[in-house]
Amino acid sequence: MKKIEAIIREEKLNAVKEALEEKSYFGMTVSEVSGRGKQKGIPLQWRAGEYRVDLLPKVKIELVVLDEDVSVATDAIIRNARTGETGDGKIFIMPVESAVRVRTGDRNENAI
């Protein structure tokens, strides 16, 4: 099993969520986060002059999938989160040693 963490633009959440649901990935955790990448934020103009907003609002989607499903899930995220502009986000893929469903006690593949 693998855990996929995707940091994306807030406005792309619904499109990504729907794309994952179409591929039968229903279970996910979504968090509002803020951060920055190589661009180190964005410059904005205000009355007093220009200033830099260095932590931008993003959304983090977390889901656990079987090893063989990683490319399908990540491709769905990429296709629906990409704008082609700086700040589209990043996807991290990590191994999951074990998973347990609290309600039933099911373990591993039966728990996701």
MARBA-3410 file (N, C-alpha, C, O; in Angstrom, 1 decimal):
112
0.8,-1.2,0.0,0.0,0.0,0.0,0.9,1.2,0.0,2.0,1.2,0.5 ~ 0.3,2.3,-0.6,1.0,3.6,-0.6,0.1,4.7,-0.2,-1.1,4.7,-0.4 ~ 0.7,5.7,0.5,0.0,6.9,0.9,0.3,8.0,-0.1,1.5,8.2,-0.4 ~ -0.7,8.6,-0.7,-0.5,9.7,-1.6,-0.9,11.0,-0.9,-2.0,11.1,-0.4 ~ 0.0,11.9,-0.9,-0.3,13.3,-0.4,-0.1,14.2,-1.5,1.0,14.3,-2.1
-1.2,14.9,-1.9,-1.2,15.9,-3.0,-1.5,17.3,-2.4,-2.5,17.5,-1.8 ~ -0.6,18.2,-2.7,-0.8,19.6,-2.3,-1.2,20.3,-3.6,-0.4,20.3,-4.6 ~ -2.4,20.9,-3.7,-2.9,21.5,-4.9,-3.5,22.8,-4.6,-3.7,23.2,-3.4 ~ -3.9,23.5,-5.7,-4.6,24.8,-5.5,-6.0,24.6,-5.0,-6.6,23.6,-5.3 ~ -6.5,25.5,-4.2,-7.8,25.3,-3.6,-8.9,25.2,-4.6,-9.8,24.4,-4.4
-8.8,26.0,-5.7,-9.9,26.0,-6.7,-9.9,24.7,-7.5,-10.9,24.5,-8.2 ~ -8.9,23.8,-7.4,-8.9,22.5,-8.1,-9.4,21.4,-7.3,-9.5,20.3,-7.8 ~ -9.8,21.6,-6.0,-10.2,20.5,-5.2,-11.4,19.7,-5.7,-11.3,18.5,-5.8 ~ -12.5,20.4,-6.1,-13.6,19.7,-6.6,-13.3,18.8,-7.8,-13.8,17.7,-7.9 ~ -12.6,19.4,-8.8,-12.3,18.6,-10.0,-11.4,17.4,-9.6,-11.7,16.3,-10.2
-10.5,17.5,-8.7,-9.6,16.4,-8.4,-10.5,15.3,-7.6,-10.3,14.1,-7.8 ~ -11.3,15.8,-6.7,-12.1,14.9,-5.9,-13.0,14.1,-6.8,-13.2,12.9,-6.6 ~ -13.7,14.8,-7.8,-14.6,14.1,-8.7,-13.8,13.1,-9.5,-14.3,12.0,-9.8 ~ -12.6,13.4,-10.0,-11.8,12.5,-10.8,-11.4,11.3,-10.0,-11.4,10.2,-10.5 ~ -11.1,11.5,-8.7,-10.7,10.3,-7.9,-11.9,9.4,-7.7,-11.8,8.2,-7.7
-13.1,10.0,-7.5,-14.3,9.3,-7.3,-14.7,8.5,-8.5,-15.1,7.3,-8.4 ~ -14.5,9.1,-9.7,-14.7,8.3,-10.9,-13.8,7.1,-11.1,-14.2,6.1,-11.7 ~ -12.7,7.1,-10.5,-11.7,6.0,-10.5,-12.0,5.1,-9.3,-11.2,4.2,-9.0 ~ -13.0,5.3,-8.5,-13.4,4.5,-7.3,-12.5,4.7,-6.1,-12.3,3.8,-5.3 ~ -11.9,5.9,-6.0,-11.2,6.3,-4.8,-12.0,7.2,-4.0,-12.0,8.4,-4.3
-12.8,6.7,-3.0,-13.7,7.5,-2.3,-13.1,8.0,-1.0,-13.4,9.2,-0.6 ~ -12.3,7.2,-0.3,-11.8,7.6,1.0,-10.6,8.5,0.8,-9.6,8.2,0.2 ~ -10.7,9.7,1.4,-9.6,10.6,1.4,-9.7,11.6,2.6,-10.8,11.8,3.1 ~ -8.6,12.2,2.9,-8.7,13.3,3.9,-8.2,14.6,3.3,-7.2,14.6,2.5 ~ -8.9,15.6,3.5,-8.6,16.9,2.9,-8.4,17.9,4.0,-9.2,18.1,4.9
-7.3,18.7,3.9,-6.9,19.7,4.9,-6.6,21.0,4.2,-6.0,21.0,3.1 ~ -6.9,22.1,4.8,-6.5,23.4,4.3,-5.1,23.6,4.9,-4.9,23.6,6.1 ~ -4.1,23.9,4.0,-2.7,24.2,4.4,-2.3,25.4,3.7,-2.9,26.0,2.9 ~ -1.1,25.9,4.1,-0.4,27.0,3.4,1.0,26.7,3.3,1.6,26.0,4.1 ~ 1.6,27.2,2.3,3.0,26.9,2.0,3.6,27.7,0.8,2.9,28.5,0.3
4.8,27.3,0.5,5.4,28.0,-0.7,6.4,27.0,-1.3,6.9,26.1,-0.6 ~ 6.6,27.2,-2.5,7.6,26.4,-3.3,8.8,27.3,-3.7,9.2,28.2,-3.0 ~ 9.4,26.9,-4.8,10.5,27.6,-5.3,10.3,29.1,-5.6,11.2,30.0,-5.5 ~ 9.0,29.5,-5.9,8.7,30.9,-6.2,8.7,31.8,-5.0,8.7,33.0,-5.2 ~ 8.8,31.2,-3.8,8.9,31.9,-2.6,7.7,32.9,-2.4,7.9,34.0,-1.9
6.5,32.5,-2.8,5.3,33.4,-2.7,5.1,34.2,-3.9,5.7,33.9,-5.0 ~ 4.2,35.2,-3.8,3.9,36.0,-4.9,3.9,37.5,-4.5,3.6,37.8,-3.4 ~ 4.4,38.4,-5.4,4.3,39.8,-5.1,2.9,40.4,-5.4,2.3,40.0,-6.4 ~ 2.5,41.2,-4.5,1.2,41.9,-4.6,1.4,43.4,-4.5,2.2,43.8,-3.8 ~ 0.5,44.1,-5.2,0.6,45.6,-5.1,-0.5,46.1,-4.2,-1.7,45.6,-4.3
-0.2,47.0,-3.3,-1.1,47.6,-2.4,-0.9,49.1,-2.3,0.1,49.5,-2.9 ~ -1.7,49.8,-1.7,-1.6,51.3,-1.6,-0.2,51.7,-1.2,0.4,52.6,-1.8 ~ 0.4,51.0,-0.2,1.7,51.4,0.3,2.8,50.9,-0.5,4.0,51.2,-0.2 ~ 2.6,50.2,-1.6,3.6,49.6,-2.4,3.5,48.1,-2.6,2.4,47.5,-2.3 ~ 4.5,47.6,-3.1,4.5,46.1,-3.3,5.0,45.4,-2.1,5.9,45.8,-1.4
4.3,44.2,-1.8,4.8,43.4,-0.7,4.6,41.9,-1.2,3.9,41.7,-2.2 ~ 5.2,41.0,-0.5,5.3,39.6,-0.9,4.5,38.8,0.1,4.7,38.8,1.3 ~ 3.6,38.0,-0.5,2.8,37.0,0.3,3.6,35.7,0.1,3.6,35.1,-1.0 ~ 4.3,35.2,1.2,5.1,34.1,1.0,4.5,32.7,1.4,5.1,31.7,1.0 ~ 3.4,32.7,2.1,2.7,31.4,2.4,1.4,31.5,1.7,0.5,32.3,2.1
1.2,30.7,0.7,-0.1,30.7,-0.1,-1.0,29.6,0.4,-0.6,28.6,0.8 ~ -2.3,29.9,0.4,-3.3,28.9,0.7,-3.3,27.7,-0.3,-3.4,28.0,-1.5 ~ -3.3,26.5,0.2,-3.4,25.3,-0.6,-4.3,24.3,0.0,-4.8,24.5,1.1 ~ -4.5,23.2,-0.6,-5.3,22.1,-0.1,-4.4,20.8,-0.1,-3.8,20.6,-1.1 ~ -4.4,20.0,0.9,-3.7,18.8,0.9,-4.7,17.6,0.9,-5.6,17.6,1.8
-4.6,16.8,0.0,-5.4,15.6,-0.2,-4.6,14.4,0.2,-3.5,14.2,-0.3 ~ -5.1,13.5,1.1,-4.3,12.3,1.5,-5.2,11.1,1.2,-6.4,11.1,1.6 ~ -4.6,10.1,0.6,-5.4,8.9,0.4,-4.4,7.7,0.4,-3.2,7.9,0.0 ~ -4.9,6.5,0.7,-4.1,5.3,0.7,-4.6,4.4,-0.3,-5.8,4.1,-0.4 ~ -3.8,3.9,-1.2,-4.2,3.0,-2.3,-3.3,1.8,-2.4,-2.2,1.8,-1.8
-3.7,0.8,-3.1,-2.9,-0.4,-3.3,-1.7,0.0,-4.2,-1.8,1.0,-5.0 ~ -0.6,-0.7,-4.1,0.6,-0.4,-4.9,0.3,-0.2,-6.4,0.8,0.7,-7.1 ~ -0.6,-1.1,-6.9,-0.9,-1.2,-8.4,-1.8,0.0,-8.8,-1.9,0.2,-10.0 ~ -2.4,0.7,-7.8,-3.3,1.8,-8.2,-2.6,3.2,-8.1,-3.3,4.2,-8.4 ~ -1.4,3.3,-7.7,-0.7,4.5,-7.5,-0.7,5.4,-8.8,-1.0,6.6,-8.7
-0.3,4.8,-9.9,-0.2,5.6,-11.1,-1.6,6.1,-11.6,-1.7,7.2,-12.1 ~ -2.7,5.3,-11.4,-4.0,5.7,-11.8,-4.5,6.9,-11.0,-5.0,7.9,-11.5 ~ -4.2,6.8,-9.7,-4.7,7.9,-8.8,-3.8,9.1,-9.0,-4.4,10.2,-9.1 ~ -2.5,9.0,-9.1,-1.7,10.2,-9.3,-2.0,10.8,-10.7,-2.0,12.1,-10.8 ~ -2.2,10.0,-11.7,-2.6,10.6,-13.1,-3.9,11.4,-13.0,-4.0,12.4,-13.6
-4.8,10.9,-12.2,-6.1,11.6,-12.1,-5.9,12.9,-11.4,-6.5,13.9,-11.8 ~ -5.0,12.9,-10.4,-4.8,14.2,-9.7,-4.1,15.2,-10.6,-4.4,16.3,-10.7 ~ -3.0,14.7,-11.3,-2.3,15.6,-12.2,-3.2,16.2,-13.3,-3.1,17.4,-13.5 ~ -3.9,15.3,-13.9,-4.8,15.8,-15.0,-5.8,16.9,-14.6,-6.1,17.8,-15.3 ~ -6.3,16.8,-13.4,-7.3,17.7,-12.9,-6.8,18.9,-12.0,-7.6,19.8,-11.7
-5.5,18.8,-11.6,-5.0,19.9,-10.8,-4.1,20.8,-11.6,-3.8,21.9,-11.1 ~ -3.7,20.4,-12.7,-2.7,21.2,-13.5,-3.3,22.4,-14.2,-4.3,22.3,-14.8 ~ -2.6,23.5,-14.0,-3.0,24.7,-14.8,-1.8,25.1,-15.7,-2.0,25.8,-16.7 ~ -0.6,24.5,-15.5,0.5,24.9,-16.3,1.3,26.1,-15.7,2.3,26.5,-16.3 ~ 0.8,26.6,-14.6,1.4,27.8,-14.0,2.2,27.3,-12.7,2.0,26.3,-12.2
3.2,28.2,-12.3,3.9,28.0,-11.1,2.9,27.9,-9.9,1.9,28.7,-9.9 ~ 3.1,27.0,-9.0,2.2,26.9,-7.9,1.1,25.8,-8.0,0.1,25.8,-7.2 ~ 1.2,25.0,-9.0,0.1,23.9,-9.2,0.2,22.9,-8.1,-0.8,22.3,-7.8 ~ 1.3,22.7,-7.5,1.4,21.8,-6.3,2.4,20.7,-6.5,3.3,20.8,-7.4 ~ 2.3,19.7,-5.7,3.2,18.6,-5.6,2.5,17.4,-5.1,1.6,17.5,-4.3
3.0,16.2,-5.5,2.5,14.9,-5.0,3.6,14.1,-4.4,4.7,14.0,-5.0 ~ 3.4,13.6,-3.2,4.3,12.8,-2.5,3.7,11.4,-2.3,2.5,11.2,-2.0 ~ 4.5,10.4,-2.5,4.1,9.0,-2.4,5.0,8.2,-1.4,6.2,8.2,-1.6 ~ 4.3,7.7,-0.4,5.1,7.0,0.7,4.6,5.6,0.9,3.4,5.3,0.7 ~ 5.4,4.7,1.4,4.9,3.4,1.7,4.1,3.4,3.0,4.4,4.2,3.9
3.1,2.5,3.0,2.3,2.4,4.2,2.5,0.9,4.7,2.3,0.0,4.0 ~ 2.9,0.8,6.0,3.2,-0.5,6.5,2.0,-1.3,6.8,1.9,-2.5,6.6 ~ 1.0,-0.6,7.4,-0.2,-1.3,7.8,-1.4,-0.3,7.9,-1.2,0.9,8.0 ~ -2.6,-0.8,7.7,-3.8,0.0,7.9,-4.9,-0.8,8.6,-5.0,-2.0,8.4 ~ -5.6,-0.2,9.5,-6.6,-0.9,10.3,-7.9,0.0,10.3,-7.8,1.2,10.6
-9.0,-0.6,9.9,-10.3,0.1,10.0,-10.8,0.0,11.4,-11.0,-1.1,11.9 ~ -11.0,1.1,12.0,-11.4,1.2,13.5,-12.7,0.4,13.7,-12.8,-0.3,14.7 ~ -13.7,0.7,12.9,-15.1,0.1,13.1,-15.1,-1.4,13.1,-15.7,-2.0,13.9 ~ -14.3,-2.0,12.1,-14.4,-3.5,12.0,-13.2,-4.2,12.4,-13.2,-5.4,12.6 ~ -12.1,-3.5,12.5,-10.8,-4.2,12.8,-10.2,-4.8,11.6,-9.1,-5.4,11.7
-10.8,-4.6,10.4,-10.2,-5.1,9.1,-8.8,-4.5,9.0,-8.5,-3.4,9.4 ~ -7.9,-5.3,8.4,-6.5,-4.9,8.3,-6.1,-4.8,6.8,-6.5,-5.6,6.0 ~ -5.1,-3.9,6.6,-4.4,-3.8,5.3,-5.3,-3.6,4.1,-6.1,-2.6,4.1 ~ -5.3,-4.4,3.1,-6.1,-4.2,1.9,-7.6,-4.1,2.2,-8.3,-3.3,1.5 ~ -8.1,-4.8,3.2,-9.5,-4.8,3.5,-9.9,-3.5,4.3,-11.0,-3.2,4.5
-8.8,-2.8,4.7,-9.1,-1.6,5.5,-9.1,-0.3,4.7,-9.5,0.8,5.2 ~ -8.7,-0.4,3.4,-8.6,0.9,2.6,-9.8,1.0,1.7,-9.9,1.9,1.0
END
